[in-house]
Amino acid sequence: MHPPLDLHLHDRCKKEIMALHTCHAENPYKKFIGECNDVRRVLDKCLQLEFDDKMEERKTML
């Protein structure tokens, strides 16, 4: 499960978030059978990189 996908919270992943929202809007029923899974995987990778960067930044602050 991913965090809230508000654009102002994720500067790095705005393009991927918009792509997922677009996919869901264009495929209101197919999204339930995996139509948007590839888009979501790309978003998940972006969010993980963003999280890793934030954690690394916090480690350097200690």
PDB file of N, CA, C and O in Angstrom:
ATOM      1  N   MET A   1       0.843  -1.174   0.000  1.00  0.00           N
ATOM      2  CA  MET A   1       0.000   0.000   0.000  1.00  0.00           C
ATOM      3  C   MET A   1       0.890   1.239   0.000  1.00  0.00           C
ATOM      4  O   MET A   1       1.914   1.282   0.683  1.00  0.00           O
ATOM      5  N   HIS A   2       0.501   2.212  -0.749  1.00  0.00           N
ATOM      6  CA  HIS A   2       1.307   3.419  -0.850  1.00  0.00           C
ATOM      7  C   HIS A   2       0.749   4.524   0.048  1.00  0.00           C
ATOM      8  O   HIS A   2      -0.396   4.451   0.496  1.00  0.00           O
ATOM      9  N   PRO A   3       1.560   5.539   0.304  1.00  0.00           N
ATOM     10  CA  PRO A   3       1.108   6.673   1.130  1.00  0.00           C
ATOM     11  C   PRO A   3       0.094   7.518   0.359  1.00  0.00           C
ATOM     12  O   PRO A   3      -0.139   7.269  -0.824  1.00  0.00           O
ATOM     13  N   PRO A   4      -0.508   8.503   1.005  1.00  0.00           N
ATOM     14  CA  PRO A   4      -1.421   9.396   0.279  1.00  0.00           C
ATOM     15  C   PRO A   4      -0.715  10.013  -0.933  1.00  0.00           C
ATOM     16  O   PRO A   4       0.430  10.453  -0.837  1.00  0.00           O
ATOM     17  N   LEU A   5      -1.398  10.038  -2.050  1.00  0.00           N
ATOM     18  CA  LEU A   5      -0.773  10.478  -3.300  1.00  0.00           C
ATOM     19  C   LEU A   5      -1.100  11.924  -3.635  1.00  0.00           C
ATOM     20  O   LEU A   5      -1.476  12.234  -4.765  1.00  0.00           O
ATOM     21  N   ASP A   6      -0.958  12.795  -2.669  1.00  0.00           N
ATOM     22  CA  ASP A   6      -1.128  14.223  -2.915  1.00  0.00           C
ATOM     23  C   ASP A   6       0.137  14.742  -3.590  1.00  0.00           C
ATOM     24  O   ASP A   6       1.250  14.470  -3.139  1.00  0.00           O
ATOM     25  N   LEU A   7      -0.045  15.485  -4.665  1.00  0.00           N
ATOM     26  CA  LEU A   7       1.107  15.937  -5.447  1.00  0.00           C
ATOM     27  C   LEU A   7       2.064  16.800  -4.645  1.00  0.00           C
ATOM     28  O   LEU A   7       3.273  16.743  -4.869  1.00  0.00           O
ATOM     29  N   HIS A   8       1.560  17.589  -3.727  1.00  0.00           N
ATOM     30  CA  HIS A   8       2.444  18.471  -2.958  1.00  0.00           C
ATOM     31  C   HIS A   8       3.316  17.696  -1.966  1.00  0.00           C
ATOM     32  O   HIS A   8       4.270  18.254  -1.423  1.00  0.00           O
ATOM     33  N   LEU A   9       3.006  16.439  -1.725  1.00  0.00           N
ATOM     34  CA  LEU A   9       3.799  15.623  -0.801  1.00  0.00           C
ATOM     35  C   LEU A   9       4.945  14.889  -1.492  1.00  0.00           C
ATOM     36  O   LEU A   9       5.887  14.449  -0.833  1.00  0.00           O
ATOM     37  N   HIS A  10       4.871  14.757  -2.808  1.00  0.00           N
ATOM     38  CA  HIS A  10       5.840  13.932  -3.536  1.00  0.00           C
ATOM     39  C   HIS A  10       6.354  14.665  -4.773  1.00  0.00           C
ATOM     40  O   HIS A  10       5.916  14.399  -5.893  1.00  0.00           O
ATOM     41  N   ASP A  11       7.274  15.578  -4.559  1.00  0.00           N
ATOM     42  CA  ASP A  11       7.818  16.351  -5.681  1.00  0.00           C
ATOM     43  C   ASP A  11       8.482  15.465  -6.725  1.00  0.00           C
ATOM     44  O   ASP A  11       8.370  15.715  -7.925  1.00  0.00           O
ATOM     45  N   ARG A  12       9.165  14.444  -6.268  1.00  0.00           N
ATOM     46  CA  ARG A  12       9.933  13.593  -7.172  1.00  0.00           C
ATOM     47  C   ARG A  12       9.048  12.711  -8.065  1.00  0.00           C
ATOM     48  O   ARG A  12       9.448  12.351  -9.173  1.00  0.00           O
ATOM     49  N   CYS A  13       7.858  12.367  -7.588  1.00  0.00           N
ATOM     50  CA  CYS A  13       7.031  11.366  -8.271  1.00  0.00           C
ATOM     51  C   CYS A  13       5.746  11.932  -8.877  1.00  0.00           C
ATOM     52  O   CYS A  13       4.793  11.187  -9.105  1.00  0.00           O
ATOM     53  N   LYS A  14       5.712  13.212  -9.133  1.00  0.00           N
ATOM     54  CA  LYS A  14       4.484  13.830  -9.656  1.00  0.00           C
ATOM     55  C   LYS A  14       4.037  13.203 -10.973  1.00  0.00           C
ATOM     56  O   LYS A  14       2.850  12.940 -11.167  1.00  0.00           O
ATOM     57  N   LYS A  15       4.977  12.967 -11.871  1.00  0.00           N
ATOM     58  CA  LYS A  15       4.634  12.405 -13.179  1.00  0.00           C
ATOM     59  C   LYS A  15       4.017  11.013 -13.026  1.00  0.00           C
ATOM     60  O   LYS A  15       3.036  10.688 -13.695  1.00  0.00           O
ATOM     61  N   GLU A  16       4.588  10.204 -12.153  1.00  0.00           N
ATOM     62  CA  GLU A  16       4.089   8.850 -11.942  1.00  0.00           C
ATOM     63  C   GLU A  16       2.720   8.851 -11.265  1.00  0.00           C
ATOM     64  O   GLU A  16       1.866   8.024 -11.588  1.00  0.00           O
ATOM     65  N   ILE A  17       2.510   9.776 -10.329  1.00  0.00           N
ATOM     66  CA  ILE A  17       1.215   9.882  -9.652  1.00  0.00           C
ATOM     67  C   ILE A  17       0.137  10.279 -10.656  1.00  0.00           C
ATOM     68  O   ILE A  17      -0.954   9.709 -10.668  1.00  0.00           O
ATOM     69  N   MET A  18       0.450  11.254 -11.492  1.00  0.00           N
ATOM     70  CA  MET A  18      -0.520  11.686 -12.501  1.00  0.00           C
ATOM     71  C   MET A  18      -0.821  10.558 -13.490  1.00  0.00           C
ATOM     72  O   MET A  18      -1.959  10.408 -13.934  1.00  0.00           O
ATOM     73  N   ALA A  19       0.185   9.774 -13.832  1.00  0.00           N
ATOM     74  CA  ALA A  19      -0.030   8.650 -14.745  1.00  0.00           C
ATOM     75  C   ALA A  19      -0.969   7.618 -14.122  1.00  0.00           C
ATOM     76  O   ALA A  19      -1.823   7.069 -14.818  1.00  0.00           O
ATOM     77  N   LEU A  20      -0.826   7.349 -12.835  1.00  0.00           N
ATOM     78  CA  LEU A  20      -1.716   6.396 -12.168  1.00  0.00           C
ATOM     79  C   LEU A  20      -3.137   6.947 -12.094  1.00  0.00           C
ATOM     80  O   LEU A  20      -4.095   6.220 -12.354  1.00  0.00           O
ATOM     81  N   HIS A  21      -3.281   8.213 -11.746  1.00  0.00           N
ATOM     82  CA  HIS A  21      -4.611   8.825 -11.707  1.00  0.00           C
ATOM     83  C   HIS A  21      -5.267   8.781 -13.093  1.00  0.00           C
ATOM     84  O   HIS A  21      -6.460   8.501 -13.211  1.00  0.00           O
ATOM     85  N   THR A  22      -4.495   9.053 -14.121  1.00  0.00           N
ATOM     86  CA  THR A  22      -5.017   9.016 -15.487  1.00  0.00           C
ATOM     87  C   THR A  22      -5.444   7.609 -15.871  1.00  0.00           C
ATOM     88  O   THR A  22      -6.511   7.415 -16.453  1.00  0.00           O
ATOM     89  N   CYS A  23      -4.619   6.635 -15.548  1.00  0.00           N
ATOM     90  CA  CYS A  23      -4.943   5.242 -15.856  1.00  0.00           C
ATOM     91  C   CYS A  23      -6.235   4.830 -15.155  1.00  0.00           C
ATOM     92  O   CYS A  23      -7.090   4.185 -15.762  1.00  0.00           O
ATOM     93  N   HIS A  24      -6.381   5.195 -13.894  1.00  0.00           N
ATOM     94  CA  HIS A  24      -7.597   4.855 -13.156  1.00  0.00           C
ATOM     95  C   HIS A  24      -8.817   5.553 -13.754  1.00  0.00           C
ATOM     96  O   HIS A  24      -9.897   4.966 -13.814  1.00  0.00           O
ATOM     97  N   ALA A  25      -8.657   6.793 -14.193  1.00  0.00           N
ATOM     98  CA  ALA A  25      -9.773   7.529 -14.785  1.00  0.00           C
ATOM     99  C   ALA A  25     -10.178   6.940 -16.140  1.00  0.00           C
ATOM    100  O   ALA A  25     -11.362   6.883 -16.472  1.00  0.00           O
ATOM    101  N   GLU A  26      -9.192   6.508 -16.910  1.00  0.00           N
ATOM    102  CA  GLU A  26      -9.476   5.964 -18.238  1.00  0.00           C
ATOM    103  C   GLU A  26      -9.940   4.516 -18.197  1.00  0.00           C
ATOM    104  O   GLU A  26     -10.534   4.030 -19.160  1.00  0.00           O
ATOM    105  N   ASN A  27      -9.681   3.824 -17.102  1.00  0.00           N
ATOM    106  CA  ASN A  27     -10.027   2.406 -16.973  1.00  0.00           C
ATOM    107  C   ASN A  27     -10.767   2.154 -15.661  1.00  0.00           C
ATOM    108  O   ASN A  27     -10.249   1.464 -14.783  1.00  0.00           O
ATOM    109  N   PRO A  28     -11.976   2.708 -15.519  1.00  0.00           N
ATOM    110  CA  PRO A  28     -12.663   2.625 -14.229  1.00  0.00           C
ATOM    111  C   PRO A  28     -12.980   1.200 -13.778  1.00  0.00           C
ATOM    112  O   PRO A  28     -13.096   0.952 -12.577  1.00  0.00           O
ATOM    113  N   TYR A  29     -13.121   0.269 -14.700  1.00  0.00           N
ATOM    114  CA  TYR A  29     -13.412  -1.114 -14.312  1.00  0.00           C
ATOM    115  C   TYR A  29     -12.202  -2.021 -14.494  1.00  0.00           C
ATOM    116  O   TYR A  29     -11.962  -2.917 -13.686  1.00  0.00           O
ATOM    117  N   LYS A  30     -11.442  -1.784 -15.558  1.00  0.00           N
ATOM    118  CA  LYS A  30     -10.269  -2.620 -15.821  1.00  0.00           C
ATOM    119  C   LYS A  30      -9.188  -2.451 -14.757  1.00  0.00           C
ATOM    120  O   LYS A  30      -8.345  -3.332 -14.586  1.00  0.00           O
ATOM    121  N   LYS A  31      -9.207  -1.324 -14.041  1.00  0.00           N
ATOM    122  CA  LYS A  31      -8.201  -1.120 -12.993  1.00  0.00           C
ATOM    123  C   LYS A  31      -8.295  -2.204 -11.925  1.00  0.00           C
ATOM    124  O   LYS A  31      -7.311  -2.494 -11.244  1.00  0.00           O
ATOM    125  N   PHE A  32      -9.473  -2.800 -11.778  1.00  0.00           N
ATOM    126  CA  PHE A  32      -9.663  -3.842 -10.769  1.00  0.00           C
ATOM    127  C   PHE A  32      -9.091  -5.185 -11.199  1.00  0.00           C
ATOM    128  O   PHE A  32      -8.909  -6.078 -10.372  1.00  0.00           O
ATOM    129  N   ILE A  33      -8.808  -5.332 -12.492  1.00  0.00           N
ATOM    130  CA  ILE A  33      -8.242  -6.592 -12.967  1.00  0.00           C
ATOM    131  C   ILE A  33      -6.808  -6.415 -13.458  1.00  0.00           C
ATOM    132  O   ILE A  33      -6.299  -7.240 -14.216  1.00  0.00           O
ATOM    133  N   GLY A  34      -6.164  -5.338 -13.023  1.00  0.00           N
ATOM    134  CA  GLY A  34      -4.736  -5.189 -13.268  1.00  0.00           C
ATOM    135  C   GLY A  34      -4.323  -4.320 -14.433  1.00  0.00           C
ATOM    136  O   GLY A  34      -3.150  -4.325 -14.806  1.00  0.00           O
ATOM    137  N   GLU A  35      -5.230  -3.583 -15.014  1.00  0.00           N
ATOM    138  CA  GLU A  35      -4.890  -2.743 -16.166  1.00  0.00           C
ATOM    139  C   GLU A  35      -3.814  -1.712 -15.829  1.00  0.00           C
ATOM    140  O   GLU A  35      -3.001  -1.365 -16.686  1.00  0.00           O
ATOM    141  N   CYS A  36      -3.801  -1.226 -14.601  1.00  0.00           N
ATOM    142  CA  CYS A  36      -2.875  -0.157 -14.204  1.00  0.00           C
ATOM    143  C   CYS A  36      -1.692  -0.662 -13.366  1.00  0.00           C
ATOM    144  O   CYS A  36      -0.964   0.136 -12.776  1.00  0.00           O
ATOM    145  N   ASN A  37      -1.506  -1.960 -13.315  1.00  0.00           N
ATOM    146  CA  ASN A  37      -0.446  -2.514 -12.467  1.00  0.00           C
ATOM    147  C   ASN A  37       0.951  -2.062 -12.877  1.00  0.00           C
ATOM    148  O   ASN A  37       1.788  -1.793 -12.016  1.00  0.00           O
ATOM    149  N   ASP A  38       1.212  -1.976 -14.171  1.00  0.00           N
ATOM    150  CA  ASP A  38       2.542  -1.547 -14.621  1.00  0.00           C
ATOM    151  C   ASP A  38       2.815  -0.107 -14.200  1.00  0.00           C
ATOM    152  O   ASP A  38       3.921   0.226 -13.774  1.00  0.00           O
ATOM    153  N   VAL A  39       1.804   0.736 -14.322  1.00  0.00           N
ATOM    154  CA  VAL A  39       1.947   2.137 -13.915  1.00  0.00           C
ATOM    155  C   VAL A  39       2.185   2.206 -12.409  1.00  0.00           C
ATOM    156  O   VAL A  39       3.004   2.995 -11.938  1.00  0.00           O
ATOM    157  N   ARG A  40       1.474   1.390 -11.671  1.00  0.00           N
ATOM    158  CA  ARG A  40       1.630   1.391 -10.216  1.00  0.00           C
ATOM    159  C   ARG A  40       3.022   0.899  -9.802  1.00  0.00           C
ATOM    160  O   ARG A  40       3.605   1.425  -8.854  1.00  0.00           O
ATOM    161  N   ARG A  41       3.550  -0.094 -10.497  1.00  0.00           N
ATOM    162  CA  ARG A  41       4.893  -0.587 -10.167  1.00  0.00           C
ATOM    163  C   ARG A  41       5.945   0.509 -10.346  1.00  0.00           C
ATOM    164  O   ARG A  41       6.863   0.639  -9.536  1.00  0.00           O
ATOM    165  N   VAL A  42       5.802   1.284 -11.404  1.00  0.00           N
ATOM    166  CA  VAL A  42       6.723   2.404 -11.632  1.00  0.00           C
ATOM    167  C   VAL A  42       6.585   3.421 -10.504  1.00  0.00           C
ATOM    168  O   VAL A  42       7.586   3.934 -10.002  1.00  0.00           O
ATOM    169  N   LEU A  43       5.354   3.711 -10.105  1.00  0.00           N
ATOM    170  CA  LEU A  43       5.118   4.637  -9.000  1.00  0.00           C
ATOM    171  C   LEU A  43       5.705   4.088  -7.704  1.00  0.00           C
ATOM    172  O   LEU A  43       6.331   4.827  -6.945  1.00  0.00           O
ATOM    173  N   ASP A  44       5.508   2.800  -7.447  1.00  0.00           N
ATOM    174  CA  ASP A  44       6.050   2.196  -6.226  1.00  0.00           C
ATOM    175  C   ASP A  44       7.571   2.335  -6.160  1.00  0.00           C
ATOM    176  O   ASP A  44       8.123   2.625  -5.099  1.00  0.00           O
ATOM    177  N   LYS A  45       8.247   2.130  -7.291  1.00  0.00           N
ATOM    178  CA  LYS A  45       9.707   2.280  -7.328  1.00  0.00           C
ATOM    179  C   LYS A  45      10.110   3.722  -7.041  1.00  0.00           C
ATOM    180  O   LYS A  45      11.065   3.974  -6.306  1.00  0.00           O
ATOM    181  N   CYS A  46       9.381   4.655  -7.621  1.00  0.00           N
ATOM    182  CA  CYS A  46       9.678   6.072  -7.405  1.00  0.00           C
ATOM    183  C   CYS A  46       9.474   6.440  -5.939  1.00  0.00           C
ATOM    184  O   CYS A  46      10.311   7.120  -5.345  1.00  0.00           O
ATOM    185  N   LEU A  47       8.371   5.994  -5.359  1.00  0.00           N
ATOM    186  CA  LEU A  47       8.104   6.294  -3.951  1.00  0.00           C
ATOM    187  C   LEU A  47       9.156   5.665  -3.039  1.00  0.00           C
ATOM    188  O   LEU A  47       9.537   6.256  -2.028  1.00  0.00           O
ATOM    189  N   GLN A  48       9.623   4.470  -3.394  1.00  0.00           N
ATOM    190  CA  GLN A  48      10.663   3.823  -2.591  1.00  0.00           C
ATOM    191  C   GLN A  48      11.968   4.613  -2.664  1.00  0.00           C
ATOM    192  O   GLN A  48      12.636   4.800  -1.647  1.00  0.00           O
ATOM    193  N   LEU A  49      12.333   5.075  -3.853  1.00  0.00           N
ATOM    194  CA  LEU A  49      13.542   5.889  -3.992  1.00  0.00           C
ATOM    195  C   LEU A  49      13.417   7.189  -3.202  1.00  0.00           C
ATOM    196  O   LEU A  49      14.371   7.624  -2.557  1.00  0.00           O
ATOM    197  N   GLU A  50      12.254   7.798  -3.256  1.00  0.00           N
ATOM    198  CA  GLU A  50      12.013   9.023  -2.503  1.00  0.00           C
ATOM    199  C   GLU A  50      12.144   8.763  -0.999  1.00  0.00           C
ATOM    200  O   GLU A  50      12.758   9.550  -0.279  1.00  0.00           O
ATOM    201  N   PHE A  51      11.570   7.666  -0.537  1.00  0.00           N
ATOM    202  CA  PHE A  51      11.657   7.294   0.876  1.00  0.00           C
ATOM    203  C   PHE A  51      13.104   7.035   1.277  1.00  0.00           C
ATOM    204  O   PHE A  51      13.557   7.504   2.321  1.00  0.00           O
ATOM    205  N   ASP A  52      13.824   6.291   0.450  1.00  0.00           N
ATOM    206  CA  ASP A  52      15.231   5.993   0.743  1.00  0.00           C
ATOM    207  C   ASP A  52      16.058   7.273   0.841  1.00  0.00           C
ATOM    208  O   ASP A  52      16.908   7.400   1.722  1.00  0.00           O
ATOM    209  N   ASP A  53      15.811   8.212  -0.058  1.00  0.00           N
ATOM    210  CA  ASP A  53      16.526   9.493  -0.022  1.00  0.00           C
ATOM    211  C   ASP A  53      16.233  10.256   1.266  1.00  0.00           C
ATOM    212  O   ASP A  53      17.138  10.826   1.874  1.00  0.00           O
ATOM    213  N   LYS A  54      14.975  10.265   1.677  1.00  0.00           N
ATOM    214  CA  LYS A  54      14.608  10.957   2.916  1.00  0.00           C
ATOM    215  C   LYS A  54      15.261  10.301   4.125  1.00  0.00           C
ATOM    216  O   LYS A  54      15.714  10.992   5.038  1.00  0.00           O
ATOM    217  N   MET A  55      15.313   8.983   4.138  1.00  0.00           N
ATOM    218  CA  MET A  55      15.933   8.281   5.260  1.00  0.00           C
ATOM    219  C   MET A  55      17.437   8.542   5.297  1.00  0.00           C
ATOM    220  O   MET A  55      18.013   8.722   6.370  1.00  0.00           O
ATOM    221  N   GLU A  56      18.064   8.563   4.139  1.00  0.00           N
ATOM    222  CA  GLU A  56      19.498   8.847   4.069  1.00  0.00           C
ATOM    223  C   GLU A  56      19.779  10.267   4.559  1.00  0.00           C
ATOM    224  O   GLU A  56      20.754  10.504   5.272  1.00  0.00           O
ATOM    225  N   GLU A  57      18.927  11.196   4.173  1.00  0.00           N
ATOM    226  CA  GLU A  57      19.073  12.584   4.619  1.00  0.00           C
ATOM    227  C   GLU A  57      18.942  12.684   6.141  1.00  0.00           C
ATOM    228  O   GLU A  57      19.687  13.421   6.787  1.00  0.00           O
ATOM    229  N   ARG A  58      18.011  11.953   6.695  1.00  0.00           N
ATOM    230  CA  ARG A  58      17.823  11.973   8.153  1.00  0.00           C
ATOM    231  C   ARG A  58      19.008  11.348   8.882  1.00  0.00           C
ATOM    232  O   ARG A  58      19.380  11.794   9.967  1.00  0.00           O
ATOM    233  N   LYS A  59      19.596  10.317   8.286  1.00  0.00           N
ATOM    234  CA  LYS A  59      20.766   9.682   8.902  1.00  0.00           C
ATOM    235  C   LYS A  59      21.931  10.659   8.994  1.00  0.00           C
ATOM    236  O   LYS A  59      22.672  10.663   9.977  1.00  0.00           O
ATOM    237  N   THR A  60      22.086  11.481   7.972  1.00  0.00           N
ATOM    238  CA  THR A  60      23.200  12.426   7.977  1.00  0.00           C
ATOM    239  C   THR A  60      22.979  13.551   8.986  1.00  0.00           C
ATOM    240  O   THR A  60      23.934  14.212   9.394  1.00  0.00           O
ATOM    241  N   MET A  61      21.742  13.770   9.386  1.00  0.00           N
ATOM    242  CA  MET A  61      21.438  14.820  10.361  1.00  0.00           C
ATOM    243  C   MET A  61      21.815  14.400  11.784  1.00  0.00           C
ATOM    244  O   MET A  61      21.978  15.248  12.662  1.00  0.00           O
ATOM    245  N   LEU A  62      21.949  13.109  12.004  1.00  0.00           N
ATOM    246  CA  LEU A  62      22.265  12.628  13.358  1.00  0.00           C
ATOM    247  C   LEU A  62      23.689  12.846  13.743  1.00  0.00           C
ATOM    248  O   LEU A  62      24.091  12.490  14.851  1.00  0.00           O
TER     249      LEU A  62
END
